[in-house]
Every structure is written in structure tokens, then in C-alpha cells.
Amino acid sequence: MAKGLGKGFGAIFPGMNVEDEGQVHEIPLHECRPNPYQPRKHFDDEAIHELKTSIEEHGVLQPIIVRKSIKGYEIVVGERRFRASKLANRETIPALVREWTDEQMMEFALLENLQREDLTPIEEARSYQDLIKELGVTQDELSKRLGKSRSHIANLIRLLTLPAEVINKINDGNLSMGHGRALLGLKKREDVLAMAARVEREGLNVRQLEKLIQEQKPKKAQKPKAHDVFLKEREQSLKQQLGTGVKIQKGKRKGKIEIEFMNEEDLERILEFFENK
């Protein structure tokens, strides 16, 4: 595990050597406990049972990574292997023991899950948010280090501004990330909840939801002149970069740019973008 993550992890945490695998120890399973900083909250039971069957036949082929603690060991990477080994009634598990701080432990767990694409959209969004907070980096800096587009990170974090009920539905897989992004187009909480319930009730796909939301918006009076091609291109470019609604209006003597934000955190994110330009 450490070797496969070396390049990506080193790019974010250059002071840590993850490629020095060291000695593999057989440690008692009953002395291990899950990572308290594990960003992934859902573990697929079927996948765990499949891994249990493999372990019963071949053993644990890849050591987990743990940190020594006062009461045994805390798992940094490999919680699925730990869970499957317990189901297989194993007494020990191969492990690499690391001496890491709480912050380093959390950072590695976040990155490991992001690179494995094991997270739900909400877990991924919270992981980005936690990395930004703990490392003191901007969304732009994080996007460059992870190799993810800034708009992808921004759009995921914006999902966290949705009502808790909708966030839970996305996290449980009842609504998709696309549904969540479309629901961000509604301003009132009650409208978001009502539309989310309708999506589940009628089995609406993202395109159908977007169409309904567009139809629900009040019709605006036709302007005598439409945006010229240049302004449309700039408007679209800003939308992509900021991950939110943008309107550019040009008058005879002056114009204005309107940028939407959901809350104070979203406003700080947008202001941070311009400050780093």
C-alpha cells in the first residue's frame, strides 16, 4: 500500500517517507482498533465477505499500516483487511508499524482513500475540506497537488451547503452527485427538500431534475440585447473556475458581474480564489 501511494502522498507531505516499508510484523488482531480519523464511514459488507474468503484461502497478502498507541495499535491503512481477518477468525495480521502524529495519521488516511476512489461524494467533499483546514492550503493548491481540477474540488465542497437531509441521501447513494449539484440551483431550503423527495419518488435522472428546476425558476423579461459572444465566453469561464453561478451584465456606460454564493464559507472560498490570482 505505501509503495503504491508514494508519489501522490509525497507530493502533499514531502517531509514524510512512505516508501521505506521497513519490517513487517505479525500483530494480534485484538490489539488493533480502527483509525479514529478514517474518512470512509461506509464499508460494503459483500466486499468484506469476499475479502474474508480470499484471506481464508490465501492469507493476508498485503500488510496493513498501523501506529503504536498506548493500548495496542491504531489502523492507518487497511481497515477492510482488518475487518475481513476478524471474520476469518485470524489471530494475527501482518502490519507495518509507523510512528506518526495524529495529523500525519489523518492526512495519510484521507489521501489513501482519495487515491483509491473509495469515498462517496460527501466523504470525498469532507476529506477535501479537512485537508484544506489541517494543511492550511487553498483549493487551488490542493487541486494541483492531488491532480484534481479545482472546479471538481469546489463543486464537491459546495454539496456540503445542501440541507443535512439531502447530504445524507447523497451519502447513502439515494441521490447522485449530479442530483446534488442540480439542487444547488434552488435557493429555498423547502424547495430543495421537496425536489429531492420528488427525485426519489419518481426516479428522476439528473437531466429531468435540471429541466424541472429550470421550469420552476421565474421567467425573466427579455432584454433588448443579448450578451455578445465575448461576454458569454467569459461568463462560462468564470462559472467553471468558481464552481458557482456567474452573470455578466453590460450596460451603455457601465456593467456588473454577479457571483452567487450559498453561505459565508462559500463566500470565503470565492474571495480566496481572487486573492490567489
C-alpha positions as a LaTeX table, in Angstrom:
\begin{tabular}{lrrr}
\hline
Residue & $x$ (\AA) & $y$ (\AA) & $z$ (\AA) \\
\hline
Met1 & 0.00 & 0.00 & 0.00 \\
Ala2 & 2.67 & 2.51 & 0.98 \\
Lys3 & 4.65 & 1.95 & $-2.17$ \\
Gly4 & 1.66 & 2.49 & $-4.44$ \\
Leu5 & 0.82 & 5.74 & $-2.69$ \\
Gly6 & 4.39 & 7.05 & $-2.55$ \\
Lys7 & 4.29 & 9.59 & $-5.35$ \\
Gly8 & 0.92 & 11.12 & $-4.53$ \\
Phe9 & 1.44 & 11.20 & $-0.79$ \\
Gly10 & 4.93 & 12.61 & $-1.09$ \\
Ala11 & 3.62 & 15.42 & $-3.28$ \\
Ile12 & 1.38 & 16.62 & $-0.44$ \\
Phe13 & 3.51 & 15.66 & 2.55 \\
Pro14 & 7.11 & 15.88 & 1.24 \\
Gly15 & 8.56 & 15.61 & 4.74 \\
Met16 & 7.32 & 12.05 & 5.19 \\
Asn17 & 8.91 & 8.94 & 3.72 \\
Val18 & 6.19 & 6.46 & 2.83 \\
Glu19 & 8.31 & 4.31 & 0.55 \\
Asp20 & 10.53 & 2.99 & 3.34 \\
Glu21 & 8.43 & $-0.07$ & 4.07 \\
Gly22 & 10.52 & $-1.36$ & 6.99 \\
Gln23 & 9.89 & $-4.66$ & 8.73 \\
Val24 & 6.56 & $-6.46$ & 8.58 \\
His25 & 5.28 & $-7.61$ & 12.00 \\
Glu26 & 2.58 & $-10.14$ & 12.83 \\
Ile27 & 0.49 & $-8.31$ & 15.42 \\
Pro28 & $-2.53$ & $-9.62$ & 17.39 \\
Leu29 & $-5.87$ & $-8.62$ & 15.87 \\
His30 & $-7.35$ & $-7.96$ & 19.30 \\
Glu31 & $-4.75$ & $-5.23$ & 19.84 \\
Cys32 & $-5.83$ & $-3.33$ & 16.71 \\
Arg33 & $-8.56$ & $-0.74$ & 16.54 \\
Pro34 & $-9.92$ & 1.36 & 13.62 \\
Asn35 & $-8.45$ & 4.70 & 12.64 \\
Pro36 & $-10.35$ & 7.45 & 14.51 \\
Tyr37 & $-9.63$ & 9.75 & 11.54 \\
Gln38 & $-10.98$ & 7.35 & 8.90 \\
Pro39 & $-12.96$ & 9.49 & 6.41 \\
Arg40 & $-14.78$ & 6.50 & 4.92 \\
Lys41 & $-17.81$ & 5.71 & 7.04 \\
His42 & $-19.46$ & 3.05 & 4.84 \\
Phe43 & $-17.91$ & $-0.39$ & 4.26 \\
Asp44 & $-19.56$ & $-2.72$ & 1.77 \\
Asp45 & $-20.50$ & $-5.93$ & 3.61 \\
Glu46 & $-20.43$ & $-8.03$ & 0.45 \\
Ala47 & $-16.93$ & $-6.84$ & $-0.43$ \\
Ile48 & $-15.75$ & $-7.57$ & 3.13 \\
His49 & $-17.10$ & $-11.13$ & 2.90 \\
Glu50 & $-15.39$ & $-11.65$ & $-0.47$ \\
Leu51 & $-12.12$ & $-10.49$ & 1.08 \\
Lys52 & $-12.71$ & $-12.83$ & 4.05 \\
Thr53 & $-12.99$ & $-15.79$ & 1.66 \\
Ser54 & $-9.75$ & $-14.77$ & $-0.06$ \\
Ile55 & $-7.95$ & $-14.42$ & 3.28 \\
Glu56 & $-9.17$ & $-17.84$ & 4.40 \\
Glu57 & $-7.67$ & $-19.35$ & 1.24 \\
His58 & $-4.53$ & $-17.27$ & 0.67 \\
Gly59 & $-3.96$ & $-15.29$ & 3.86 \\
Val60 & $-3.43$ & $-11.51$ & 4.06 \\
Leu61 & $-1.23$ & $-10.74$ & 1.05 \\
Gln62 & $-0.60$ & $-7.07$ & 1.79 \\
Pro63 & 0.29 & $-5.78$ & 5.27 \\
Ile64 & $-1.81$ & $-3.10$ & 6.89 \\
Ile65 & $-0.21$ & 0.09 & 8.24 \\
Val66 & $-0.64$ & 0.85 & 11.94 \\
Arg67 & 0.52 & 3.32 & 14.57 \\
Lys68 & 1.59 & 2.15 & 18.00 \\
Ser69 & $-0.61$ & 3.63 & 20.71 \\
Ile70 & $-0.92$ & 3.29 & 24.48 \\
Lys71 & $-3.46$ & 0.48 & 24.11 \\
Gly72 & $-2.18$ & $-1.56$ & 21.18 \\
Tyr73 & $-2.29$ & $-0.26$ & 17.61 \\
Glu74 & $-4.41$ & 2.19 & 15.58 \\
Ile75 & $-5.01$ & 1.27 & 11.95 \\
Val76 & $-3.87$ & 3.90 & 9.45 \\
Val77 & $-4.45$ & 1.92 & 6.24 \\
Gly78 & $-6.12$ & $-1.45$ & 5.79 \\
Glu79 & $-9.32$ & $-1.39$ & 7.82 \\
Arg80 & $-11.09$ & $-3.66$ & 5.31 \\
Arg81 & $-8.33$ & $-6.26$ & 5.64 \\
Phe82 & $-8.64$ & $-5.95$ & 9.43 \\
Arg83 & $-12.43$ & $-6.44$ & 9.35 \\
Ala84 & $-12.19$ & $-9.38$ & 6.92 \\
Ser85 & $-9.45$ & $-11.02$ & 9.03 \\
Lys86 & $-11.66$ & $-10.82$ & 12.12 \\
Leu87 & $-14.47$ & $-12.53$ & 10.18 \\
Ala88 & $-11.99$ & $-15.20$ & 9.11 \\
Asn89 & $-11.16$ & $-15.77$ & 12.80 \\
Arg90 & $-7.48$ & $-14.99$ & 12.36 \\
Glu91 & $-5.48$ & $-14.22$ & 15.48 \\
Thr92 & $-2.80$ & $-12.02$ & 13.87 \\
Ile93 & $-2.35$ & $-9.79$ & 10.85 \\
Pro94 & 0.82 & $-8.63$ & 9.02 \\
Ala95 & 1.49 & $-4.94$ & 9.62 \\
Leu96 & 3.97 & $-2.12$ & 9.10 \\
Val97 & 4.33 & $-0.06$ & 12.27 \\
Arg98 & 4.74 & 3.69 & 11.89 \\
Glu99 & 5.43 & 6.44 & 14.42 \\
Trp100 & 3.14 & 9.20 & 13.19 \\
Thr101 & 1.41 & 12.17 & 14.80 \\
Asp102 & $-2.37$ & 12.50 & 14.85 \\
Glu103 & $-2.18$ & 14.98 & 11.98 \\
Gln104 & 0.03 & 12.74 & 9.84 \\
Met105 & $-2.24$ & 9.79 & 10.54 \\
Met106 & $-5.32$ & 11.72 & 9.44 \\
Glu107 & $-3.57$ & 13.07 & 6.35 \\
Phe108 & $-2.45$ & 9.64 & 5.15 \\
Ala109 & $-5.90$ & 8.11 & 5.69 \\
Leu110 & $-7.54$ & 10.92 & 3.71 \\
Leu111 & $-5.14$ & 10.68 & 0.79 \\
Glu112 & $-5.20$ & 6.90 & 0.69 \\
Asn113 & $-8.99$ & 6.89 & 0.34 \\
Leu114 & $-8.99$ & 9.69 & $-2.23$ \\
Gln115 & $-6.48$ & 7.89 & $-4.44$ \\
Arg116 & $-8.34$ & 4.59 & $-4.14$ \\
Glu117 & $-11.64$ & 6.31 & $-5.03$ \\
Asp118 & $-13.27$ & 4.51 & $-2.10$ \\
Leu119 & $-15.22$ & 7.53 & $-0.86$ \\
Thr120 & $-18.78$ & 8.64 & $-1.50$ \\
Pro121 & $-19.10$ & 12.18 & $-2.94$ \\
Ile122 & $-19.89$ & 13.51 & 0.54 \\
Glu123 & $-16.99$ & 11.68 & 2.19 \\
Glu124 & $-14.71$ & 12.98 & $-0.56$ \\
Ala125 & $-16.01$ & 16.53 & $-0.07$ \\
Arg126 & $-15.42$ & 16.34 & 3.67 \\
Ser127 & $-11.95$ & 14.93 & 3.03 \\
Tyr128 & $-11.05$ & 17.89 & 0.82 \\
Gln129 & $-12.46$ & 20.26 & 3.41 \\
Asp130 & $-10.46$ & 18.60 & 6.20 \\
Leu131 & $-7.23$ & 18.59 & 4.16 \\
Ile132 & $-7.62$ & 22.30 & 3.38 \\
Lys133 & $-8.20$ & 23.08 & 7.07 \\
Glu134 & $-5.48$ & 20.85 & 8.52 \\
Leu135 & $-2.78$ & 21.65 & 5.94 \\
Gly136 & $-3.64$ & 25.34 & 5.66 \\
Val137 & $-3.75$ & 25.21 & 1.86 \\
Thr138 & $-6.12$ & 26.77 & $-0.67$ \\
Gln139 & $-8.40$ & 24.83 & $-3.00$ \\
Asp140 & $-6.13$ & 25.80 & $-5.87$ \\
Glu141 & $-3.02$ & 24.45 & $-4.10$ \\
Leu142 & $-4.80$ & 21.25 & $-3.16$ \\
Ser143 & $-6.04$ & 20.69 & $-6.71$ \\
Lys144 & $-2.51$ & 20.95 & $-8.09$ \\
Arg145 & $-1.09$ & 18.53 & $-5.54$ \\
Leu146 & $-3.83$ & 15.95 & $-5.92$ \\
Gly147 & $-4.08$ & 16.24 & $-9.69$ \\
Lys148 & $-7.80$ & 17.04 & $-9.37$ \\
Ser149 & $-9.37$ & 20.02 & $-11.11$ \\
Arg150 & $-10.16$ & 22.98 & $-8.89$ \\
Ser151 & $-13.74$ & 23.03 & $-10.15$ \\
His152 & $-14.14$ & 19.35 & $-9.14$ \\
Ile153 & $-12.99$ & 20.12 & $-5.60$ \\
Ala154 & $-15.09$ & 23.30 & $-5.40$ \\
Asn155 & $-18.23$ & 21.58 & $-6.70$ \\
Leu156 & $-17.88$ & 18.73 & $-4.22$ \\
Ile157 & $-17.35$ & 21.05 & $-1.26$ \\
Arg158 & $-20.41$ & 23.06 & $-2.32$ \\
Leu159 & $-22.50$ & 19.90 & $-1.81$ \\
Leu160 & $-21.89$ & 20.35 & 1.91 \\
Thr161 & $-24.01$ & 23.52 & 1.81 \\
Leu162 & $-27.12$ & 21.45 & 0.99 \\
Pro163 & $-29.60$ & 20.59 & 3.79 \\
Ala164 & $-28.41$ & 17.74 & 6.02 \\
Glu165 & $-31.28$ & 15.53 & 4.84 \\
Val166 & $-30.14$ & 15.83 & 1.21 \\
Ile167 & $-26.48$ & 15.34 & 2.15 \\
Asn168 & $-27.45$ & 12.06 & 3.83 \\
Lys169 & $-29.34$ & 10.92 & 0.73 \\
Ile170 & $-26.27$ & 11.57 & $-1.44$ \\
Asn171 & $-24.03$ & 9.82 & 1.06 \\
Asp172 & $-26.35$ & 6.79 & 1.11 \\
Gly173 & $-26.47$ & 6.65 & $-2.70$ \\
Asn174 & $-30.16$ & 7.54 & $-2.98$ \\
Leu175 & $-29.19$ & 10.72 & $-4.84$ \\
Ser176 & $-26.16$ & 11.18 & $-7.08$ \\
Met177 & $-23.56$ & 13.92 & $-7.05$ \\
Gly178 & $-25.24$ & 15.24 & $-10.23$ \\
His179 & $-28.58$ & 15.47 & $-8.43$ \\
Gly180 & $-26.88$ & 17.37 & $-5.63$ \\
Arg181 & $-25.26$ & 19.86 & $-7.99$ \\
Ala182 & $-28.60$ & 20.47 & $-9.70$ \\
Leu183 & $-30.35$ & 21.03 & $-6.36$ \\
Leu184 & $-27.83$ & 23.76 & $-5.55$ \\
Gly185 & $-29.69$ & 25.83 & $-8.14$ \\
Leu186 & $-32.63$ & 26.16 & $-5.75$ \\
Lys187 & $-32.40$ & 28.93 & $-3.17$ \\
Lys188 & $-35.01$ & 27.94 & $-0.59$ \\
Arg189 & $-34.43$ & 25.02 & 1.73 \\
Glu190 & $-38.02$ & 23.83 & 1.47 \\
Asp191 & $-37.78$ & 23.80 & $-2.34$ \\
Val192 & $-34.59$ & 21.73 & $-2.19$ \\
Leu193 & $-36.17$ & 19.18 & 0.16 \\
Ala194 & $-39.37$ & 18.97 & $-1.90$ \\
Met195 & $-37.47$ & 18.47 & $-5.15$ \\
Ala196 & $-35.15$ & 15.86 & $-3.59$ \\
Ala197 & $-38.21$ & 13.92 & $-2.38$ \\
Arg198 & $-39.70$ & 14.11 & $-5.87$ \\
Val199 & $-36.49$ & 12.76 & $-7.42$ \\
Glu200 & $-36.71$ & 9.69 & $-5.17$ \\
Arg201 & $-40.45$ & 9.29 & $-5.59$ \\
Glu202 & $-40.43$ & 9.50 & $-9.39$ \\
Gly203 & $-36.95$ & 8.11 & $-10.05$ \\
Leu204 & $-35.87$ & 11.26 & $-11.92$ \\
Asn205 & $-32.45$ & 11.34 & $-13.59$ \\
Val206 & $-30.20$ & 14.41 & $-13.46$ \\
Arg207 & $-31.37$ & 15.81 & $-16.82$ \\
Gln208 & $-35.01$ & 15.55 & $-15.80$ \\
Leu209 & $-34.25$ & 17.25 & $-12.49$ \\
Glu210 & $-32.36$ & 20.09 & $-14.18$ \\
Lys211 & $-35.28$ & 20.63 & $-16.55$ \\
Leu212 & $-37.77$ & 20.79 & $-13.65$ \\
Ile213 & $-35.60$ & 23.28 & $-11.76$ \\
Gln214 & $-35.25$ & 25.43 & $-14.86$ \\
Glu215 & $-39.02$ & 25.43 & $-15.39$ \\
Gln216 & $-39.56$ & 26.35 & $-11.74$ \\
Lys217 & $-37.43$ & 29.49 & $-11.98$ \\
Pro218 & $-39.39$ & 32.69 & $-12.69$ \\
Lys219 & $-39.26$ & 33.89 & $-16.29$ \\
Lys220 & $-37.14$ & 36.95 & $-16.78$ \\
Ala221 & $-38.11$ & 39.77 & $-19.07$ \\
Gln222 & $-36.40$ & 39.64 & $-22.43$ \\
Lys223 & $-33.60$ & 42.12 & $-22.75$ \\
Pro224 & $-33.33$ & 44.16 & $-25.94$ \\
Lys225 & $-29.75$ & 42.95 & $-26.49$ \\
Ala226 & $-28.22$ & 39.57 & $-25.60$ \\
His227 & $-24.68$ & 39.12 & $-24.34$ \\
Asp228 & $-22.15$ & 39.22 & $-27.11$ \\
Val229 & $-20.01$ & 36.13 & $-27.73$ \\
Phe230 & $-17.04$ & 37.53 & $-25.78$ \\
Leu231 & $-19.07$ & 38.10 & $-22.61$ \\
Lys232 & $-20.71$ & 34.68 & $-22.85$ \\
Glu233 & $-17.32$ & 33.02 & $-23.08$ \\
Arg234 & $-16.02$ & 34.95 & $-20.07$ \\
Glu235 & $-19.17$ & 34.22 & $-18.10$ \\
Gln236 & $-18.86$ & 30.47 & $-18.79$ \\
Ser237 & $-15.15$ & 30.51 & $-17.92$ \\
Leu238 & $-15.85$ & 32.13 & $-14.53$ \\
Lys239 & $-18.61$ & 29.62 & $-13.81$ \\
Gln240 & $-16.20$ & 26.74 & $-14.38$ \\
Gln241 & $-13.40$ & 28.26 & $-12.31$ \\
Leu242 & $-15.57$ & 29.32 & $-9.38$ \\
Gly243 & $-17.93$ & 26.37 & $-9.40$ \\
Thr244 & $-20.98$ & 28.62 & $-8.96$ \\
Gly245 & $-23.44$ & 30.80 & $-10.88$ \\
Val246 & $-21.99$ & 33.90 & $-12.59$ \\
Lys247 & $-23.72$ & 36.62 & $-14.61$ \\
Ile248 & $-22.04$ & 39.42 & $-16.54$ \\
Gln249 & $-24.27$ & 42.36 & $-17.44$ \\
Lys250 & $-23.13$ & 45.13 & $-19.73$ \\
Gly251 & $-24.91$ & 48.47 & $-19.89$ \\
Lys252 & $-24.37$ & 51.57 & $-22.02$ \\
Arg253 & $-21.98$ & 53.24 & $-19.58$ \\
Lys254 & $-21.08$ & 50.53 & $-17.10$ \\
Gly255 & $-21.58$ & 46.87 & $-16.31$ \\
Lys256 & $-21.52$ & 44.47 & $-13.38$ \\
Ile257 & $-20.60$ & 40.90 & $-12.51$ \\
Glu258 & $-22.88$ & 38.91 & $-10.21$ \\
Ile259 & $-21.40$ & 35.86 & $-8.41$ \\
Glu260 & $-23.64$ & 33.55 & $-6.42$ \\
Phe261 & $-22.63$ & 32.08 & $-3.04$ \\
Met262 & $-24.52$ & 29.79 & $-0.68$ \\
Asn263 & $-23.19$ & 30.86 & 2.73 \\
Glu264 & $-20.26$ & 32.57 & 4.47 \\
Glu265 & $-17.96$ & 29.59 & 3.86 \\
Asp266 & $-18.78$ & 29.62 & 0.15 \\
Leu267 & $-18.14$ & 33.39 & 0.04 \\
Glu268 & $-14.72$ & 32.89 & 1.69 \\
Arg269 & $-13.91$ & 30.25 & $-0.90$ \\
Ile270 & $-14.71$ & 32.65 & $-3.76$ \\
Leu271 & $-12.79$ & 35.55 & $-2.21$ \\
Glu272 & $-9.82$ & 33.22 & $-1.64$ \\
Phe273 & $-9.85$ & 32.38 & $-5.36$ \\
Phe274 & $-9.45$ & 36.04 & $-6.37$ \\
Glu275 & $-6.86$ & 36.74 & $-3.68$ \\
Asn276 & $-4.65$ & 33.98 & $-5.07$ \\
Lys277 & $-4.85$ & 35.24 & $-8.63$ \\
\hline
\end{tabular}
